[in-house]
């Protein structure tokens, strides 16, 4: 009986172990997204590093980017060599399917660059079919705006009122970057400060309500006594 059970477990392990091994998803180990805003459009450069390439069994990495306008000069390279890729266009979401070079292993790094001349404020970002492990802010967004221009508001949130090159770390790559830029520095009541003030009002109101409920005077009980 024990021999039959052992053989059964061995038979099942032959199927389950490869299945578990194949389930390890590809991971975006690191990403640097650089957006340079110009007078006639924006230039975008992405430096991406992927691990667990076994999660791409057909040897290709699918990317998506939102169709917000005209994208040109798309180039994808690794170690100075251009990679083969295919663009599948759609009304809302476009796809970029990149063929991994022969011999690509874990820690594979490659660059994506393109120019964008679509929506004035929203700039699409090419996103690989891999997320970070979620344990830290492994993606750096670096935005460079023209001299004499100031950031009024943004998504993802970057410190407003600044000019030049701005940086923000985040957990994953956003679908797009939204930048509101003006030739005048933002006033005190900019969107970021307004949301901050609103949050403080909510927090202080909650603290005040809790303090009142804890320290409010107790009601006197009992009635009058007639002589």
Buried (B, 14 or more C-beta within 10 A) or exposed (E): EEEEEEEEEEEEEEEEEEEEEEEEEBBBBBBBBBBBBEEEBBBBBBBBBBBBBEBBEEEBBBBBBBBBBEBEEBEBEBEEEEBEBEEEEEEEEBBBBBBBBEEBEEEBEBBBBBBBEBBEBBBBBBBBBBBBEEEEEBBBBBBBBBEEBBBBBBBBEBEBBBBEEBEBEBEBBBBBBEBBBEEEEBEEEBBBBEEEEEEEEEEEEEEEEEEEEEEEEEEEEEEEEEE
